[in-house]
Amino acid sequence: MITAIVLIKTSVDRIPEIAESIAALDSVSEVFSVTGTYDLIAMVRVPRHDDLAEIIPGRISKIPGVEATDTHVAFRTYSQHDLEAAFAIGLES
């Protein structure tokens, strides 16, 4: 599975509506409303690299009120759950 982090600039007066539209798209697992340079961050998970073109410029960027996107593709995912599992290897309960 390929994960992309999409930073999104939007029309400020429509952030909640735009976030809901993005969250409703297939392959979008979460949308966060954030402070800073960008208004929203979307997590996109797809099986193939080519699918990113379908979802990001093909669908997210075409939602009315989306002004710009900046996409970052993850090389590797680390999470607290993964770290706990790694440290538990070889330990008996």
C-alpha positions, -999 to +999 in steps of 0.1 A: +000+000+000+013+034-009+007+063+015+006+100+004+004+129+027-014+157+008-011+193+021-040+214+009-047+251+007-084+260+005-109+288+005-108+296+042-145+302+044-153+267+032-128+245+051-154+222+067-173+215+035-141+209+015-127+186+042-160+166+042-158+163+003-122+151+004-129+127+033-158+111+012-134+101-016-123+065-019-086+061-009-087+090+015-084+076+050-083+108+071-085+146+066-071+169+093-079+206+097-046+222+107-030+255+115-001+269+095+006+274+058-020+248+048-056+244+058-060+206+055-039+175+054-053+144+038-039+109+041-043+090+008-037+052+006-036+034-027-024+000-040-005+014-070+016+045-075-004+054-107-036+056-085-022+087-069-027+106-102-063+095-102-071+107-067-050+138-061-049+159-093-079+140-107-103+143-078-090+163-048-077+192-068-110+195-087-131+200-056-144+235-056-125+256-031-093+236-033-066+261-043-034+241-042-019+208-031+015+197-021+020+159-021+045+139-001+048+101-007+059+080+023+088+057+019+082+039+051+056+041+079+064+041+116+038+041+143+036+035+181+019+002+173+047-009+151+073+001+177+055-019+204+054-050+182+090-047+173+101-045+210+079-074+219+096-098+194+110-127+214+094-118+247+069-142+263+038-129+280 
